[in-house]
Amino acid sequence: MNEMVTLQGEKLNTILRTVVNEKIPAIMSYLSKGKWHVAKVLLTDMDGDRLIVESIQAIKKHRPINIQVDQPVGISFKHEYGKFVFDTTVIGLELSPDRENNRDRGGSIVLTMPEKMEVVQRRSYFRVEVPQTLKVKALLWHRSSKEETTSQIRDRTDQIQRCYQGRLLDISAGGAQIVVPYQNIMSTPTSLEQEIKPDESGDSVHDPGKPNFKKGQFVGVRFTPIPYETPLTFSAQIRNILPTADGQGISLGLQIVGLEASPEGHQALTRLIAVVGSYYQMNQTGGRKPDRQPITNAV
């Protein structure tokens, strides 16, 4: 159902020229002060080994992009049959020539030309429900300023002070929906690996409080797609919060962020695409697990 194709050389350059000429908007993801941010940008020019982008934030919401030279960033945009993603590095910051006439633009950011670019078919971004035969637990936690990358999140499991255990309802390469019951609030778990495993007793840790989630907030997420596979970890932004039909919890709509900004993130995106495909196949075959070997690479 799903696959990711890599473009290089002239094919890559042709796509980027099209994006520049047709003024196709793109999203730039980057870390600032240890937190993920996303900004709408335009690819405005290609000059040798340089790629120029500019901010297109609206005046009322205009905020300077806090970005530094030598900082890695991820770029993604939708075009024709898929979503194109690549990681690159900031090599310069310049004022836009028409900065005085068009204050919507916050200056030019000079990036290195990417060596390769991945193309994800759009159908990978369609939400797929978790098969009914699976009960996929998911852990969420508030991001701290010390957490910067997926690998560092994994290595700092002992520093996560408060986790919320929920259940994954659906997933795509770009987002997820997770239900968090009010009673499933866990404080200072010993390890994410321990809490991610199925609870044989069926008991949950009770806390009378409610999760302090807010729209626009960034959270860490971890879940095991299929039993005995390695857990999948990523960062996400809360896009919407709704009460569950039974009033016993909240449903979080999440947008996955940061996977475009590093090779490690691309690996996580590859796994997400595989998960979407597996769930789709299981739904089509009445919940039967796909005939494939477990994915064991840690992401």
Secondary structure, DSSP 8 states (H G I E B T S, - for coil): ---EEEEEHHHHHHHHHHHHHTT-EEEEEEEETTEEEEEEEEEEEEETTEEEEEE---STT-------TT-EEEEEEEETTEEEEEEEEEEEEE--TTTTT-TT---EEEEE--SEEEEEEGGGGS-EE--TT---EEEEEE--TT--SHHHHHHTGGG--EEEEEEEEEE-SSEEEEEEETT-EEES-S-HHHHHS--TT------SS-----TT-EEEEEE-SSTTS--EEEEEEEEEEEE-TTSSEEEEEEEEESGGGSHHHHHHHHHHHHHHHHHHHHHHTTT---SS----S--
